[in-house]
Amino acid sequence: MTRLQTVVRWAGPILWLTLALPPVRHALESTLTLQMLVQIPLLALVGWWLRPFLPDRAVKVLNAWNRGGISGLLLASFAAMIWMLPRTMDSALNVPWVELAKFTSVPVLLGLPLAVSWPRAGFVVRGVFLVEATATAFRLGWLYLVSPQRLCSNYLLGDQQLAGNALLAIGAAMSLLLAWKLMWGHVDVDGSHRRSHA
Amino acid sequence: MSVLRTLLASLLVLAAGVTALSASTDGFRAFTSETARRVAVREHPRDLPPVLLQTAQGRTVDLASLRGRWLLVDFIYTRCLTYCSVQGNEFARLQDRLAGPIADGKVLLLSISFDPTHDGPVQLADYQSRSKDRGAGWIAARPTDTAGLEALMRGFGVTAISDGLGGYVHNAAINVVDPRGRLVAIADWDSPQEAEQVVLRGLAR
């Protein structure tokens, strides 16, 4: 293995440790927008990058229970839902075990299942997942934007509205991307069949 | 085979996911930490920490020594220029609404400053007179040391964060403490009738 390959292989743990450094942690938790749209997605990326550490045998067993990536994507969706709640993001700042739960469950139950399942998902499963993710961004963005009350005791109302606007922008970008992909992109409708034999 | 196994795995994930969601929202009731705090207090009344307070008159009282009557407690900082500056007026209004029980020594209102370095007896007395204190049954006070302040913030679940303009934003509320010294309910800061109801129901029992 070359030096570069070694670094790439360890990118997940390195990123995890970087995010866990107290100054980085505090900076990324200083606003709701940063925690929700930077820190948590980066923790999920850590999990995605943990994929090479799964032994081949384990992947084989998992695949047998994860046709089309459906059960894995379902798991990732639930993990994402829990870390989208104002309450969990709020208490991560005050309660150490909640913070620990975030730093472990987001990589292991969100990022890693995504990495294992996404390549196995076919056109329909991917479509459902992406459309639902887009709709969630709009719903959540709208909620954060119009709520007259602070949903997190640790964050200011203006910050909450900023997060709302950012979510709406993400939802809009995802819609455009999906539309572009459907109209002009290469859509691999039969991908699931080909991959399920692999 | 893999279809059935995937179905089974998905059902298990679904069950575990719904259970986890339910657990992290107190059965789909509390989606914010503020609601969670209120649900927790209502279902499991909390004993208050013994904390020494200095009042606007300069006297020192132990929070524990105020037992034996209903306490309505709010957390304030006297420099507040936004909505929290109205908290005092709401307490003055409660003095009117609960005038009877207050005269009988059954109810006491208590405003505690979470900004004790700035809020001394003078500022607290000024806060009360600005809020049109009716003169009976309302104590404004500050914790005498940092440990006391921290114990109060933790005990009541108060979070105050900087508003970036030299002031604070905090989860203002009216905390109801029963005669046994337990925090039993938390009402909206701008809804004194809600806190009043809890007290009157308690007194009627």
Interface residues (C-beta under 8 A of the other chain):
Chain A: N63 A64 W65 N66 R67 G68 I70 S71 L74 L75 S77 F78 M81 I82 L85 P86 R87 T88 D90 S91 N94 R150 L151 C152 S153 N154 Y155 L156 L157
Chain B: M1 S2 V3 R5 T6 L8 A9 S10 V13 L14 A16 G17 A20 L21 S24 T25 A30 F31 T32 S33 E34 T35 A36 T159 I161 D163 G164 V169 N171
